[in-house]
């Protein structure tokens, strides 16, 4: 279990695949992070993005003391409007983002130049993600 100089580190995960989300959550929690997640649900073979939209709106309304310290976002979504809102809010609040995606293209890579600290292609190596997050928080607390 990691010890954090700056108190509890909260991580928010937006991932539509429940298995991936649960795997990341479990490993992060084993390292001492507090993890909140929001998933989109499969509905008649179409992704239902209402849960994602509601979750984004809730994040936008969080008081600073409850704001996550880092956000993990699955970019494999057709709901780009809500994804853009989330990215803008993260930038405004200086929240780092880790992108996970099934395809890495120039647009995703260009996001790294902004406030992303990492981009990971599926299938994920969650241990590598944990290492990046741990290193990020370790460097931030120095």
C-alpha positions as CSV (number, residue, x, y, z in Angstrom):
1,X,0.0,0.0,0.0
2,X,1.4,3.4,-1.1
3,X,1.8,6.2,1.4
4,X,1.0,9.7,0.1
5,X,2.4,12.9,1.5
6,X,-0.6,14.9,0.3
7,X,-3.2,12.7,1.8
8,X,-5.7,10.5,-0.2
9,X,-5.2,10.3,-3.9
10,X,-8.6,10.0,-5.7
11,X,-8.8,8.6,-9.2
12,X,-11.8,8.7,-11.5
13,X,-12.2,6.1,-14.3
14,X,-14.4,6.6,-17.3
15,X,-14.3,3.2,-19.1
16,X,-17.2,1.5,-20.9
17,X,-15.8,-2.1,-20.5
18,X,-16.7,-3.2,-17.0
19,X,-14.0,-5.9,-16.9
20,X,-11.3,-3.4,-17.7
21,X,-12.7,-0.9,-15.3
22,X,-12.9,-3.4,-12.5
23,X,-9.3,-4.6,-13.2
24,X,-7.9,-1.1,-13.1
25,X,-9.9,-0.2,-10.0
26,X,-8.9,-3.3,-8.1
27,X,-5.2,-2.8,-8.8
28,X,-5.3,0.9,-7.9
29,X,-7.1,0.2,-4.6
30,X,-4.5,-2.4,-3.8
31,X,-2.0,0.4,-4.1
32,X,-3.9,2.6,-1.7
33,X,-5.8,4.8,-4.1
34,X,-9.5,5.8,-3.8
35,X,-11.2,4.9,-7.0
36,X,-14.5,6.1,-8.4
37,X,-15.8,4.8,-11.7
38,X,-18.4,5.5,-14.3
39,X,-19.2,3.2,-17.1
40,X,-21.4,3.3,-20.1
41,X,-23.7,0.4,-20.5
42,X,-24.4,-1.8,-23.5
43,X,-28.0,-1.4,-24.6
44,X,-29.2,-3.4,-27.6
45,X,-25.7,-3.4,-29.1
46,X,-25.5,0.3,-28.9
47,X,-23.6,2.2,-26.3
48,X,-25.9,4.1,-24.0
49,X,-24.0,7.3,-23.1
50,X,-26.5,8.7,-20.7
51,X,-24.6,7.4,-17.6
52,X,-21.4,8.9,-19.1
53,X,-23.1,12.3,-19.6
54,X,-24.5,12.2,-16.1
55,X,-21.1,11.3,-14.6
56,X,-19.4,14.1,-16.5
57,X,-22.0,16.6,-15.2
58,X,-21.4,15.4,-11.6
59,X,-17.7,15.8,-12.0
60,X,-18.1,19.3,-13.3
61,X,-20.2,20.1,-10.2
62,X,-17.9,18.6,-7.6
63,X,-16.4,20.9,-4.9
64,X,-12.6,21.1,-5.0
65,X,-12.2,19.0,-1.9
66,X,-13.9,16.0,-3.6
67,X,-12.3,16.5,-7.0
68,X,-10.3,13.5,-8.2
69,X,-6.5,14.0,-8.4
70,X,-6.3,12.1,-11.7
71,X,-8.8,10.9,-14.4
72,X,-8.5,7.8,-16.6
73,X,-10.6,8.2,-19.7
74,X,-11.5,5.6,-22.4
75,X,-11.4,7.6,-25.6
76,X,-13.3,4.9,-27.5
77,X,-16.6,6.8,-27.4
78,X,-18.8,8.4,-29.9
79,X,-20.0,10.9,-27.3
80,X,-17.2,13.4,-28.2
81,X,-19.2,16.4,-26.9
82,X,-19.2,15.1,-23.3
83,X,-15.6,13.8,-23.6
84,X,-14.6,17.4,-24.7
85,X,-16.4,18.9,-21.7
86,X,-14.6,16.5,-19.4
87,X,-11.2,17.3,-21.0
88,X,-11.8,21.0,-20.7
89,X,-12.8,20.7,-17.0
90,X,-9.7,18.6,-16.3
91,X,-7.6,21.2,-18.0
92,X,-9.3,24.0,-16.0
93,X,-8.8,22.2,-12.7
94,X,-5.3,21.1,-13.8
95,X,-6.2,17.4,-13.4
96,X,-3.9,15.0,-15.3
97,X,-5.5,12.6,-17.6
98,X,-4.5,9.1,-18.7
99,X,-6.1,8.1,-22.0
100,X,-6.9,4.4,-22.8
101,X,-7.9,3.5,-26.3
102,X,-8.1,0.7,-28.8
103,X,-6.5,2.8,-31.5
104,X,-3.9,5.5,-31.2
105,X,-4.1,8.2,-33.8
106,X,-2.6,11.6,-34.3
107,X,-5.5,13.3,-32.5
108,X,-5.0,11.2,-29.4
109,X,-1.2,11.7,-29.5
110,X,-1.7,15.5,-29.8
111,X,-3.8,15.4,-26.6
112,X,-0.7,14.2,-24.8
113,X,0.9,17.6,-25.5
114,X,-1.9,19.1,-23.4
115,X,-2.7,17.7,-19.9
116,X,-2.4,14.0,-20.5
117,X,0.3,12.2,-18.6
118,X,0.0,8.9,-20.6
119,X,-1.8,7.2,-23.5
120,X,-2.3,3.4,-23.3
121,X,-3.5,1.1,-26.1
122,X,-5.8,-1.8,-25.4
123,X,-5.2,-4.6,-24.4
124,X,-3.9,-2.8,-21.3
125,X,-0.9,-3.6,-19.2
126,X,-2.4,-2.3,-15.9
127,X,0.9,-2.8,-14.1
128,X,2.4,-0.2,-16.4
129,X,-0.5,2.2,-15.8
130,X,-0.1,1.7,-12.0
131,X,3.7,2.4,-12.3
132,X,3.0,5.7,-14.2
133,X,0.4,6.8,-11.7
134,X,2.6,6.0,-8.7
135,X,5.5,7.8,-10.3
136,X,3.3,10.8,-11.1
137,X,2.1,11.2,-7.5
138,X,5.6,10.5,-6.1
139,X,7.1,13.3,-8.3
140,X,4.2,15.7,-7.5
141,X,4.7,15.3,-3.7
142,X,8.5,16.2,-3.9
